[in-house]
Amino acid sequence: MRLRGFQKLTPIENALQLLFDNLRIERSNLITIPLHEALNRVLAEDIIAKEDIPRFDRSAVDGYAVKAEDTFEASPFKPKTLRIIDENEVGEKQAKQVWTGNPIPKGANAVVMLENTNRINSKIEVWTSVTPCENVSKKGEDIQKGEVAVKAGTRLKPQHLGLIAALGIVEVKVVERPKIAILATGNELVEIGGKRREDQIFEVNRLILSALCRELDAEPVDLGIAKDDVEEIFGKIKKGFERADIIITTGGTSVGVSDLVPEAVNNIGRPGVIVHGVAMRPAMPTALAVADGKPIIILSGNPVAAMIGFEVFARPLICKMLGLKKEERRLTVKAKTTKRVSTVLGRKTFVRVRVLQRNGEFFAEPISARGSGKISTMTKANGYIVVPENREGLEEGEAVSAHLFDNVEVVDEDV
């Protein structure tokens, strides 16, 4: 098969299904950590509210607690006058000053905003009427006792931490970070900052793939660089098996004489390589394997292809191991292509694009790129569009879904 090209390309969906069919994916272990360390971690158990939030009826504004009926028909031209009291019970034509978050005193059923009143000694003039419960946060209106406040499988964002804190919880159970062992292969590779020969380059894919793992809250395990030697590759992958849940390799996966990773993987355990060559572009040489129950994702050595391969295969696998409620897909926007895009039939093509917003509309501007070694195209892009296998490209102005991996660029209307 070497030097003859790939004899068969597997569609992406079939490749993923084959991988999952050969795996028994289990959620990672659970650990308990302090709440203040839980940002971006995946919650392992439902958070059940043990009390109402708010715990009592409270004021939603700064102002005066009143009986709403005492303010009916009030206006700047015909204000209602109420007597200010200090007691915790409001009677007829009385008002008690409250600040945001203060309990509503007994007898009151609404709050007049401070700016709609005028204080004169021990009385206030009310310039607007309020209805019962206006400007009042009712007991339990946020969360009721016994309710699921945050569901298991949620990636914890600042708002989730705030809600959990409001319940008085200081520790949470989260899913332990899956460990992802990452190995680069190739005689031409040198560690960043190392000494290079004329025919060598700095190895960058481990850094890129490690960062992509951290984005998902997985823990990268660095296996270093292996030369183009089956035994060395085999030995490093075996070390990865001892330390990680998933193995990712980059380089050595095409069909040339130096592409030895699939051979090394097949020596580790059964069933070995189950997919080699995927109907996608870039990242066609991607291979998927399972050995002794652990997944191995064999990515191209070209940086862009490695990133796209990770996006398609490693991302859903890591999401499953984290126990997320659903796979975390990239945010998408509906956009129009700014020029024609040419692609090849039979391969799902991932086109790097610069997504712009102009006059309230989104546009996807393809980044010119041939081959998958130009990493600068990923820094010029902020997303990608996917052209199906049954299309020979897209026309200018065609509606597409743009998958974002960075912020949308907003362009001035007159540009």
Secondary structure, 3 states (H helix, E strand, C coil): CCCCCCCCCECHHHHHHHHHHCCCCCCCCEEEEEHHHCCCCEECCCEECCCCECCCCEECCCEEEECHHHHCCCECCECEEEEECCCCECCCCEEEEECCCCECCECCCEEEEHHHEEEECCEEEECCCCCCCCCEECCCCCECCCCEEECCCCECCHHHHHHHHHCCCCEEEEECCCEEEEEEECCCEECCCCCCCCCCEECCHHHHHHHHHHHCCCEEEEEEEECCCHHHHHHHHHHHHHHCCEEEEECCCCCCCCCCHHHHHHCCCCEEEEEECECEECCCCCEEEEECCEEEEEECCCHHHHHHHHHHHHHHHHHHHHCCCCCCCCCEEEEEECCCECCCCCCEEEEEEEEEEECCEEEEEECCCCCCCCCHHHHHCCEEEEECCCCCCECCCCEEEEEECCCCEECCCCC
